[in-house]
Amino acid sequence: MANKIEVKELLEAGVHFGHLTRKWNPNMAPYIYMERNGIHVINLYKTVAKLEEANEALKKIAASGRKILFVATKKQAKDIVADKVANVNMPYITERWPGGMLTNFVTIRKAVKKMASIDRMKKDGTFNTLSKKERLQVDRLRAKLEKNLGSISEMTRLPGALFVVDTMREHIAVREAQKLNIPIFAMVDTNSDPRAVDFVIPSNDDASKSIEVIMAQVTSAVAEGLAERKSDKDGKEEAADKAPKAAAKEAAAETPAAPEKAAEPAVEKAAVVEEAPVVEEAPAVEETPAVEKAPAVKETAKATEADDLTKIEGIGPKISEIFQNSGIATYADLAGKSEEELKTVLTEAGPRYASKNPSSWAKQAKLASDGKWDELKEWQESVKGGVE
């Protein structure tokens, strides 16, 4: 778990300072402690609880291998976010938010590929064949693309979550994420509407110290998720390496020593045959019955009961949990459900999920259950957010 969040630490960083009372959003009332000198004061105990909840969710998303896109274009936040997020190798936007970044992701990917093609031109010498004016234009284009999209060059698919600093300033990013059912994590001040955010962190989103302390906690949780994923991957590789050796040992152990023992009496005197008859060696075969290995098969079967439904584009951690609770635990379960049945489950979960569009989820789940991951990935990249 990340470093324990202390209220005193948040207090010293000024996380509790909200906006002027006349600029408040009434939906933030549950997170406001009091009003002093015309300024709302945020309840830091609720901030700690919400931050821990958000960190746990971010840790799970990072452990699943999905990317988390961080957005902070305001002056006092951009350098802090770029520095902290670069340490955990996650994509971030600190310049102007490019319209359609999520809803028109295919076009954004083309711009990123253009940047890669310019780099290839410089490596293979094609760039030097251009005129001086053309080289200058290409260099300017490359610099512009690097400034706006350089940090997302390795993001080949839609992110698993969006983390926003100041939802009012980044309202376009929030709307795009809502449209594609991407979970939204955000630092929300007293002048913002928390209803559009899935994981609200009530905090001062204007002070650099406040932003830094919250980002330190968040990136620490992401780093833990990545470390957990790496350790699981290493454990599986070790198990895969040990499996052939274990099988060889078992094969060597199963090579019956009975014939050798039976051969010894034959070389010795005939009188020994009565002392160690061949019939007595039959129990040695019964020492390693095949029935004993049956429980191992059952254990592996139990271990593969549930699938990671968040790999289906459009399904976040909360929707995955809702499906798990309703009995839809595997890709095969999801593939067997109709759109109406999925809509019913989402409607019962609450009004926030009733607007989700599950039209393509069964199709994606069918590809996943059949093991067609490459085909699923191509489909997800070609379709906007998994919605046909």
C-alpha positions as CSV (number, residue, x, y, z in Angstrom):
1,M,0.0,0.0,0.0
2,A,1.2,3.6,-0.7
3,N,2.4,5.8,2.2
4,K,-0.4,6.3,4.7
5,I,-2.2,9.6,3.9
6,E,-2.2,11.9,6.9
7,V,-4.7,14.7,7.4
8,K,-1.9,16.9,8.8
9,E,0.1,16.5,5.6
10,L,-2.9,17.6,3.5
11,L,-3.5,20.5,5.9
12,E,0.1,21.8,5.6
13,A,-0.2,21.7,1.8
14,G,-3.4,23.8,1.8
15,V,-5.6,21.0,0.3
16,H,-8.5,22.2,2.4
17,F,-8.8,25.7,0.8
18,G,-11.8,26.0,-1.5
19,H,-13.2,28.9,-3.6
20,L,-15.1,31.9,-2.6
21,T,-18.6,31.0,-1.2
22,R,-20.3,32.9,-4.0
23,K,-18.6,30.7,-6.6
24,W,-19.5,27.4,-5.0
25,N,-21.3,24.5,-6.7
26,P,-24.1,23.2,-4.4
27,N,-23.3,19.6,-5.4
28,M,-20.1,19.9,-3.5
29,A,-22.0,20.5,-0.2
30,P,-21.3,17.0,1.2
31,Y,-17.5,17.6,1.0
32,I,-17.5,21.1,2.6
33,Y,-16.6,21.4,6.3
34,M,-17.3,25.1,7.0
35,E,-17.1,28.6,5.6
36,R,-14.5,31.1,6.9
37,N,-13.8,34.6,5.8
38,G,-16.0,34.1,2.7
39,I,-14.1,31.0,1.6
40,H,-15.3,27.4,1.8
41,V,-13.1,24.9,3.7
42,I,-13.0,21.3,2.4
43,N,-13.5,18.4,4.9
44,L,-10.0,16.7,4.8
45,Y,-11.3,13.5,6.4
46,K,-13.5,13.0,3.4
47,T,-10.6,13.9,1.2
48,V,-8.5,11.1,2.8
49,A,-11.3,8.5,2.4
50,K,-11.9,9.4,-1.2
51,L,-8.2,9.5,-2.0
52,E,-7.7,6.0,-0.6
53,E,-10.7,4.7,-2.6
54,A,-9.3,6.3,-5.8
55,N,-5.8,4.9,-5.2
56,E,-7.1,1.4,-4.8
57,A,-9.0,1.6,-8.1
58,L,-6.0,3.1,-9.9
59,K,-3.8,0.4,-8.5
60,K,-6.1,-2.3,-9.9
61,I,-6.2,-0.6,-13.4
62,A,-2.4,-0.3,-13.5
63,A,-2.0,-3.9,-12.4
64,S,-4.4,-5.0,-15.2
65,G,-2.0,-3.5,-17.8
66,R,-4.2,-0.6,-18.9
67,K,-2.9,2.9,-19.3
68,I,-4.1,5.9,-17.2
69,L,-4.2,9.2,-19.1
70,F,-3.4,12.2,-16.9
71,V,-4.7,15.7,-17.9
72,A,-3.5,19.0,-16.4
73,T,-3.1,22.0,-18.7
74,K,-3.2,24.8,-16.1
75,K,0.1,26.6,-15.5
76,Q,0.6,25.6,-11.9
77,A,-0.1,21.9,-12.5
78,K,1.5,21.0,-15.8
79,D,5.1,20.7,-14.7
80,I,4.2,18.8,-11.5
81,V,2.0,16.3,-13.4
82,A,4.6,15.8,-16.2
83,D,7.4,15.1,-13.7
84,K,5.4,12.7,-11.4
85,V,3.6,10.8,-14.3
86,A,6.8,10.4,-16.3
87,N,8.3,8.4,-13.4
88,V,5.5,5.7,-13.7
89,N,5.6,5.7,-17.5
90,M,2.0,6.8,-18.1
91,P,0.7,9.1,-20.8
92,Y,-0.2,12.7,-20.0
93,I,-1.5,15.9,-21.6
94,T,-0.1,19.1,-20.2
95,E,-0.5,21.4,-23.3
96,R,-3.8,22.2,-25.0
97,W,-6.3,19.3,-25.0
98,P,-6.6,18.2,-28.7
99,G,-10.3,18.0,-29.4
100,G,-11.4,14.4,-30.2
101,M,-8.4,13.0,-28.4
102,L,-10.6,10.1,-27.2
103,T,-13.7,10.2,-29.4
104,N,-11.6,10.5,-32.6
105,F,-8.6,8.5,-31.3
106,V,-7.9,6.9,-34.8
107,T,-7.1,10.3,-36.2
108,I,-4.9,11.2,-33.3
109,R,-3.0,7.9,-33.8
110,K,-2.4,9.0,-37.4
111,A,-0.7,12.2,-36.2
112,V,1.5,10.2,-33.8
113,K,2.4,7.8,-36.7
114,K,3.3,10.9,-38.7
115,M,5.8,11.9,-36.0
116,A,7.3,8.4,-36.1
117,S,7.6,8.6,-40.0
118,I,9.6,11.9,-39.7
119,D,12.0,10.2,-37.3
120,R,12.4,7.3,-39.8
121,M,13.2,9.9,-42.5
122,K,16.0,11.3,-40.4
123,K,17.4,7.9,-39.7
124,D,17.4,6.5,-43.3
125,G,18.7,9.8,-44.8
126,T,15.6,10.7,-46.8
127,F,15.3,13.9,-44.7
128,N,18.6,15.2,-46.2
129,T,17.3,14.9,-49.7
130,L,14.7,17.5,-49.1
131,S,15.2,21.2,-49.8
132,K,16.2,23.6,-47.0
133,K,12.6,25.1,-46.9
134,E,11.0,21.6,-46.7
135,R,13.4,20.5,-44.0
136,L,12.5,23.6,-42.0
137,Q,8.7,22.9,-42.4
138,V,9.1,19.2,-41.4
139,D,11.1,20.2,-38.3
140,R,8.5,22.7,-37.3
141,L,5.7,20.1,-37.7
142,R,7.8,17.5,-35.7
143,A,8.3,20.0,-32.9
144,K,4.6,20.9,-32.8
145,L,3.5,17.2,-32.7
146,E,6.1,16.4,-30.0
147,K,4.8,19.3,-27.9
148,N,1.2,18.3,-28.1
149,L,1.3,14.5,-28.5
150,G,4.8,13.4,-27.5
151,S,3.7,12.1,-24.2
152,I,1.0,9.8,-25.7
153,S,3.2,8.3,-28.5
154,E,3.2,4.9,-26.8
155,M,-0.6,4.9,-26.1
156,T,-1.8,2.5,-28.8
157,R,-5.3,2.2,-27.5
158,L,-7.9,4.1,-25.5
159,P,-6.8,4.5,-21.8
160,G,-8.3,2.5,-19.0
161,A,-9.0,5.6,-17.0
162,L,-8.7,9.4,-17.1
163,F,-7.2,11.5,-14.2
164,V,-8.0,15.2,-14.4
165,V,-6.8,18.2,-12.4
166,D,-9.6,20.8,-12.5
167,T,-12.7,19.4,-14.2
168,M,-14.0,22.9,-15.1
169,R,-10.9,23.7,-17.2
170,E,-10.8,20.2,-18.7
171,H,-14.5,19.9,-19.3
172,I,-14.0,18.7,-22.9
173,A,-11.8,15.8,-21.8
174,V,-14.4,14.9,-19.1
175,R,-17.2,14.8,-21.7
176,E,-15.3,12.7,-24.1
177,A,-14.5,10.2,-21.3
178,Q,-18.1,10.1,-20.3
179,K,-19.2,9.4,-23.9
180,L,-16.8,6.4,-24.1
181,N,-17.6,5.1,-20.5
182,I,-14.0,5.6,-19.4
183,P,-13.7,5.9,-15.6
184,I,-12.9,9.5,-14.5
185,F,-10.7,10.3,-11.5
186,A,-10.4,14.0,-10.6
187,M,-9.3,16.6,-8.1
188,V,-12.5,18.5,-7.6
189,D,-12.7,22.0,-6.0
190,T,-15.7,23.6,-4.4
191,N,-16.6,25.4,-7.7
192,S,-16.9,22.2,-9.7
193,D,-19.6,19.6,-10.3
194,P,-18.6,16.2,-8.9
195,R,-21.5,14.4,-10.5
196,A,-19.6,13.9,-13.8
197,V,-16.7,12.2,-11.9
198,D,-16.6,8.5,-11.0
199,F,-13.9,8.9,-8.3
200,V,-14.0,12.3,-6.7
201,I,-11.0,13.7,-4.7
202,P,-12.3,16.9,-3.0
203,S,-9.3,19.2,-2.9
204,N,-7.7,22.5,-3.8
205,D,-6.9,22.3,-7.5
206,D,-5.3,25.7,-7.8
207,A,-2.3,25.6,-5.4
208,S,0.8,23.9,-6.6
209,K,1.6,22.4,-3.2
210,S,-1.9,20.8,-3.0
211,I,-1.6,19.4,-6.5
212,E,1.9,18.0,-5.7
213,V,0.9,16.1,-2.6
214,I,-2.2,14.6,-4.2
215,M,-0.2,13.6,-7.4
216,A,2.5,12.0,-5.2
217,Q,-0.1,9.8,-3.5
218,V,-1.8,8.9,-6.8
219,T,1.4,8.1,-8.7
220,S,2.6,6.0,-5.8
221,A,-0.5,3.9,-6.0
222,V,0.0,3.5,-9.8
223,A,3.6,2.4,-9.2
224,E,2.5,-0.2,-6.8
225,G,0.0,-1.6,-9.4
226,L,2.8,-1.8,-12.0
227,A,5.2,-3.5,-9.5
228,E,2.4,-6.0,-8.7
229,R,1.9,-6.7,-12.4
230,K,5.6,-7.2,-12.9
231,S,5.9,-9.6,-10.0
232,D,3.0,-11.7,-11.2
233,K,4.5,-11.8,-14.7
234,D,7.9,-12.9,-13.3
235,G,6.2,-15.5,-11.1
236,K,4.4,-17.0,-14.2
237,E,7.6,-17.0,-16.2
238,E,9.4,-18.8,-13.3
239,A,6.6,-21.3,-13.1
240,A,6.8,-21.9,-16.8
241,D,10.5,-22.5,-16.6
242,K,10.2,-24.8,-13.7
243,A,7.4,-26.9,-15.3
244,P,9.6,-28.8,-17.8
245,K,12.2,-29.5,-15.1
246,A,9.5,-30.7,-12.7
247,A,8.0,-32.9,-15.5
248,A,11.5,-34.4,-16.2
249,K,11.9,-35.1,-12.5
250,E,8.5,-36.8,-12.3
251,A,9.3,-38.8,-15.4
252,A,12.6,-39.9,-13.8
253,A,10.8,-40.8,-10.5
254,E,8.2,-42.7,-12.4
255,T,10.8,-44.8,-14.2
256,P,10.2,-48.1,-12.4
257,A,13.0,-49.3,-10.2
258,A,11.1,-52.6,-10.1
259,P,12.8,-54.2,-13.1
260,E,16.2,-53.4,-11.6
261,K,15.2,-55.1,-8.4
262,A,13.7,-58.0,-10.2
263,A,16.9,-58.4,-12.2
264,E,19.1,-58.6,-9.1
265,P,17.6,-61.8,-7.8
266,A,18.1,-63.3,-11.3
267,V,21.8,-62.7,-11.1
268,E,22.1,-64.0,-7.6
269,K,21.5,-67.6,-6.4
270,A,18.3,-69.3,-7.2
271,A,17.6,-69.6,-3.5
272,V,17.0,-65.9,-3.2
273,V,14.0,-66.0,-5.6
274,E,11.9,-67.4,-2.7
275,E,13.0,-64.5,-0.4
276,A,12.1,-61.7,-2.8
277,P,9.5,-63.0,-5.3
278,V,8.3,-60.8,-8.2
279,V,4.8,-60.8,-6.8
280,E,5.9,-58.8,-3.7
281,E,7.0,-55.8,-5.9
282,A,3.5,-55.1,-7.1
283,P,2.7,-52.7,-4.2
284,A,5.6,-50.4,-5.3
285,V,3.5,-49.6,-8.4
286,E,0.6,-48.5,-6.2
287,E,2.8,-45.9,-4.3
288,T,2.1,-43.2,-6.9
289,P,-1.5,-43.7,-8.1
290,A,-2.8,-41.4,-10.8
291,V,-5.8,-40.6,-8.6
292,E,-3.7,-38.4,-6.3
293,K,-3.1,-35.9,-9.1
294,A,-6.9,-35.2,-9.5
295,P,-7.1,-32.4,-6.9
296,A,-4.4,-30.3,-8.8
297,V,-6.7,-30.3,-11.8
298,K,-9.6,-29.0,-9.7
299,E,-7.5,-26.3,-8.1
300,T,-6.5,-24.9,-11.6
301,A,-10.1,-25.0,-12.7
302,K,-11.1,-22.9,-9.7
303,A,-8.3,-20.5,-10.3
304,T,-9.6,-19.7,-13.8
305,E,-13.2,-19.1,-12.9
306,A,-13.3,-15.3,-13.3
307,D,-12.0,-13.2,-16.3
308,D,-10.8,-9.6,-16.3
309,L,-13.8,-7.9,-17.9
310,T,-12.1,-4.5,-18.0
311,K,-10.3,-5.7,-21.1
312,I,-13.6,-5.2,-22.9
313,E,-13.6,-1.7,-24.3
314,G,-16.2,0.4,-22.4
315,I,-16.2,-1.7,-19.2
316,G,-14.4,-0.1,-16.2
317,P,-13.7,-1.5,-12.7
318,K,-17.1,-0.5,-11.4
319,I,-19.1,-2.0,-14.2
320,S,-16.9,-5.1,-14.0
321,E,-17.8,-5.4,-10.3
322,I,-21.5,-5.0,-11.0
323,F,-21.4,-7.8,-13.6
324,Q,-19.4,-10.1,-11.2
325,N,-22.1,-9.5,-8.5
326,S,-24.8,-10.4,-11.0
327,G,-23.2,-13.7,-12.0
328,I,-21.5,-12.5,-15.2
329,A,-17.9,-13.5,-14.3
330,T,-16.3,-14.7,-17.5
331,Y,-16.0,-13.7,-21.2
332,A,-18.2,-16.6,-22.1
333,D,-20.9,-15.5,-19.6
334,L,-20.8,-12.0,-21.1
335,A,-20.8,-13.3,-24.7
336,G,-24.0,-15.2,-23.9
337,K,-26.0,-12.1,-22.8
338,S,-28.1,-10.0,-25.1
339,E,-27.9,-6.2,-25.1
340,E,-31.3,-6.0,-23.3
341,E,-30.1,-8.3,-20.5
342,L,-27.0,-6.2,-20.0
343,K,-29.0,-3.0,-20.0
344,T,-31.3,-4.5,-17.3
345,V,-28.3,-5.2,-15.1
346,L,-26.8,-1.7,-15.6
347,T,-30.2,0.0,-14.9
348,E,-30.6,-2.0,-11.7
349,A,-27.1,-0.8,-10.6
350,G,-28.2,2.9,-10.7
351,P,-29.0,5.8,-13.0
352,R,-25.3,6.5,-13.7
353,Y,-24.9,3.2,-15.4
354,A,-28.3,3.1,-17.2
355,S,-27.0,5.4,-19.9
356,K,-24.1,3.1,-20.8
357,N,-24.2,1.4,-24.3
358,P,-23.4,-2.3,-24.1
359,S,-24.2,-3.0,-27.7
360,S,-20.7,-4.3,-28.6
361,W,-19.7,-5.9,-25.3
362,A,-21.0,-9.4,-26.1
363,K,-19.2,-9.3,-29.5
364,Q,-15.9,-8.3,-27.8
365,A,-16.4,-11.0,-25.1
366,K,-16.9,-13.7,-27.8
367,L,-13.5,-12.8,-29.4
368,A,-11.9,-12.8,-25.9
369,S,-13.4,-16.2,-25.0
370,D,-12.2,-17.6,-28.3
371,G,-8.7,-16.3,-27.6
372,K,-8.7,-14.0,-30.6
373,W,-6.8,-11.2,-28.8
374,D,-5.1,-9.8,-31.9
375,E,-8.5,-9.6,-33.7
376,L,-10.1,-8.0,-30.7
377,K,-7.3,-5.4,-30.4
378,E,-7.6,-4.4,-34.1
379,W,-11.3,-4.1,-33.7
380,Q,-11.0,-1.9,-30.6
381,E,-8.5,0.4,-32.3
382,S,-10.7,0.8,-35.4
383,V,-13.9,1.4,-33.5
384,K,-14.4,4.5,-31.2
385,G,-14.4,3.3,-27.6
386,G,-15.9,-0.1,-28.4
387,V,-19.2,1.3,-29.7
388,E,-20.1,0.5,-33.2
